[in-house]
């Protein structure tokens, strides 16, 4: 593959990876909603759910782009492709993407339709009926936990992608993974008005 084609592939790969920041922003949306002392209702919750429920189809496209461009960046026509394919960092990145796709599918196909069913029939300026609220809160909490795990997986995929391309010391992956855990936990727990903190 020519240097120009490789550069284009790398840019597309990195932009798609950057656009997979969806778990971070879904956690931001959920945390910001939690700051409103208003019961679940149409005006506050329909807008939030529309943002969240339409995100997976974009994520599937980004994940597919990452997978295809990542494979092409390994240069499957060059000598040594098999060695690059079974590299531990590449396998860890691929595992992160597979888990991310599975969790995204679980939220999109399992949790979100149940949330939508609980919000069905709620009209503008009305509240979610009292008997539906506990189930709504439980499902949203489960979705939020999964989003934090997805955020960890996205950061892990970045860390492994850098390892695969730069070959830094393998021990450095441990503190970087610890950072990923702490960051995902921090974003899960409360809003992050200053980005990192």
PyMOL commands that set and color helices and strands:
alter all, ss='L'
color gray80, all
select helices_A, chain A and resi 3-19+22-34+42-53+55-73+81-85+88-119+130-166+172-189
alter helices_A, ss='H'
color red, helices_A
deselect
rebuild
show_as cartoon
